[in-house]
Amino acid sequence: MKDIPVRQIPTSQQEPGLAGQFNIHDLRPLMDEQDMIQELHRHNFYYLLVLQKGVGSHEIDFTPLPVTDNTLFFMRPGQVHRLTLLAGSKGYLLSFRPGFFPYNADSARSLSTMANTNHQRLSPDTFASIWNLLNNIATEFNEQKNDYFQVIKAHLHILFIHLARQQKQDAPSLQHSYTQQRLDELTELLDKYITTHKQVTQYAALLNLSVYQLNAITKTTTGKTCSALINDHIILEAKRYLLATTNQVNQVAWHLGYEDVSYFIRFFKKHTGLSPDAFRNKYR
C-alpha cells in the first residue's frame, strides 16, 4: 500500500528551535527563472503561497483555482494539491507546523478563520499590508536576531487577522460564530479520523454534542447533514489516493476502512457517477 507523497519542512536550519517547524522562501531565487511544477502531493504542515505576480495553475483537493496577481493560497495539513507556476512569478512561499503556530487561543482563532478558505484575491490595501508583513518575516528569518521566532509568530498572528478582515469584507454574512467554530472543529476531526470514524454519533461524541446539535450546526453552516459531510470527506480521501498513488482499488478501500471492496465501489459510484477505476482513468 503506497501512501500519497508527503512533503515536510526542511530540517537543515541554523536555529534548532525552528528545525522542521517553519520556513519562508522568496519565489524568485527559489524558481531561478524556471517554471515551478509540482505533481500531486500533500503536506504535513500549513502552507501559504502569496503571489504579487503569478501565472499558472493550482488545484487544491481537485478544485481548480485561478492563479493571478495579488492572490493567496492557504492549505491545511493533509490537503493535496498540484501546482504550476510560470517563470517570472513573484511572491512568498511560507510553511509552518501546527506546533509552531497557533501558539495560544487568540492565534488559534485567527488561524481557524482561514481553515476552510483555500484561495483569496486580496484588495490592494490588504495585499500591501500582507506583503509588508511577509517582508518583515523573511528578514527576521534570515537575520535570526534574538527571539526572532517570537517576532515571526507575532507577525503571523497579525497576517491572519488581516486575512480574516478581508474575508468578512468579501462575505459579510460569514461570521466566525459559535456554529462556524464548531464546523471548523468538525473539519479537523474528519481530516484526522475519516478512515476509522464514519458515524455521526462518533463525531458528536468527540465534539461533546448531541447528534441533533451537530446536525443543526452543519445544516446552518453548510446546508448539509453531518452524514452528508462525512460521505463527502470519504469521497475526497478516496479521490486523493486514487490520483496520487498507484494503489489498487482494493487497497484504497482497505485504507479507508472498507473490508467489502464491492460496497466501497458502489458507494464511490453513487456519489461520483464513476467507478474508482473510471475516475482514475478520466482525471489522471
N, C-alpha and C positions, 0 to 999 in steps of 0.2 A: 504494500500500500504506500504510494508516494504521497507526500504532503505538498500543498501549494508552496512554491518558493517563498520564503520569509526573509525579508531584509532587516538587518539590525543596525543600530547606530554604531559607527566605528569606535573601537576602544583605545585607539592609539592617540590618546590625548596627553598633553603635558601635565594637566591637572588631574590627579587621581580621583578627586571628588566628582568630576564630570565624565569620567570614562564610561562610555556607553549610555550616558544619560541625556546628553544634549549636544546638538550640533547646528551650525548655521553655515550656509555656503552662498557666496555670491555666484550667480549663474555664469557670468562672463568668463572667469578663469576656469570654472568647472567644465563648461562646454567647449572652451578653447576654439571658438569659431566653427564648431562642428554641430551637426544635429544631435539632439539627445533622444534616443529611442529606448524605451523601457518596456519589455514584454510583461504580460500579466503576472502580477505577484502581489503579495500582501506584506504589511509591516507589523511589527510588534510594538510600535510607538505611534504617537500623534505626529501628523505630517501636515506642514503648512507650506504651500507654494504661493508666493506673491509675485505677480508679473506687472512690472511697469510697462513692458513692451513684450508682446508674445504672439507667435503664430504657430499653430499646430493642432493637435487633437488630444483630448483627455477623456478617458472613460473610467468612471468610478462605480463599482458594483454594477457594471453593464449598462450604465446610463451615460450616454454621450453628453459632454458639457463643453460649452464654447470657450475657446482659448482666444482671448482678446486682451488689449491693453487695459491696465488698471483693474485686474481681476485677481481673485484669491480663491484657492482651493484648500479645503480642510478635510482631513481624514482621521477617523478614529482607528485605534489598533484593531486589526482583524479584517478591515475592509480590503478589497482587492481593486487594483487599477492597472491601466496601461497608459503610457504617456509618450507622445511625440512632440518635441519642441524643436522648431527650426532654428538654425544658426542665426544669431543676431538678437535672440530673445534676451531680455534684461529683467533681473529680479533676484529674489532670495528664496532659497530652499531651507526650511527650518524643521528640525525634528527633535522631539523630546519624549522621554519615557514618563509614564504616569507617576513614577516615584519621584520625579523631579518637579513636575507641575501637573496638577494644582498642589499647593503646599499648605493651604488652610481652607476654611469654609468659604471665605469670600472669593478666593481664586477659583475654587471648585464651582461656585455659582456662575462666575464669569465664563468659565470654560464650558459648562453644561449648556449654556445658551446656544453654543455653536454645535452641540452634539449631533444634531440631525441636519446640519447645513453643510453640504459639500462644496458649494460654489456661491460666490458673491461678486457682483460687479459693483465696485466701490465708487462713491461720489468723489469728485476732485478733492474736496476738503478732507474727507475721511482717508483717502489714499495718501494724501500728503502727510497726515498725522501718522499713519501706519508706516510709511516709508522712513520718516524721521526716527521712529522707534526702532525699526529694523537696522538702520544705520548705526544707531547707538548700541544695539545688542551686538552687532558684528564687531564694533570697536572694543566693547568690553570683553568679548570672547577672544579676540585676537591679542589684546594687550595683557589680559589676565592680571589686573591690579588687585589689591587686597579686597576680598569679599566680592569679587566681580560676579560670581554666580548668584549672589543675593540681588545684585543690581539687575541681572538678566531676568530673574523671576519677577521682580517688580515691574520691569518693562513689559513682560508677557502679560501680567495682570492688566496693565493699562491698555495694551493692544486689544485684548479680548473685550474690555469694556467698550472701546471704540467700535468694535465689530458688532457688539450687541446693540449699540445705539443705531448703527446703520441698518441692522436687521429690523428693528422696530419701525424705522422710517419707511423701509421697503414694504413691510406688512404690519400696519398699525394694529390690526386685530390680533396679532400674535403677541401674547403677553406671557412672560415666564411665570405663570401662576403655579399654584399647587398641582393642578392637573398636569400641566406641562412638565413639571419637575418629576412627577411620578412616571409619566410616559418615558422620559429620558432614562430613569432608573430601570424601567422595563426593557428598554432597548439594550442597555448594558447587560442585563441578565440574559436576554435572548442571544446576544453575541457569545456569552460565556457558556450557556448550558443547553443550547439548542440540540446538541447531539444526544443528550440524555434526558432532557425535560421537554415533554410535548403536551402536557396537560395544563389547562388554565389553573386548576387547583394548586399545581406546584408553584407557579409564578405568583399566585395570590398569597401563598404561604410565605414565600421569600420576601414579599413586599409588606407582609403583615396587614393584608387587606382581605376582605371577603371577595368571593367571585363576583358578586353583584357590584361591589365598589370598583373592582378592577375593570369590569366591562363598562361601567358608567364612565370611567376615566378615558378608556380607549375610544369609546363612541363619541365622547365630547371633543377629543383632540384630533381624531383621525377619521371618524365616521365608520370605523370598523370594530367588530368584536375582538376580544383578546385572542380567541381561537383563530380568527382570520389572520391576525398579525403573526401568530405562531406559524401558521401554514406558509405565510409569505416568507418568513425567515428560513424555514426548512427549504423552500424552493430556492431562495437566494444562495444558501450554503451549498446546495446541490449544484447549482449553476457554477459557482466558484470552482468546485472540484472537477466538474466535467470539462471546463475550459482551461483550467490552469494546470491540470495533471493529465497523465495518460492512463489513469486508473480505469479498470473495467467497471461497468455499471454496478456489478455486484459488490465491488469494493467500495464504491461511493455509497451504496445503500447501507453496507455494514458500518461505514464511518458515521453515517447519520443515525445509526441505532436501529436499522430495519433488518431483521433476520429474514423476513419474507421479501425477497427481491421482486417477485411479481407484484406484490402490493405496492412497493415503492414505485415501480414503473407506472402502474395505473394511477397512483397519486400524482406523480410528476406530470403525466399526460393530461390529467384532469385539470391541472392548474396552469399549464402552459400551452396545451394543444399539440404538443410534440412529445414523442418518446425521448428518453435521455440520449440515446444514440443519434436520433434525428436532430435534436437540439445541438449536440456537439458538432455534427457534420455541417449544420447550417451556419453556425456562428464562429467556427474556427477559421 
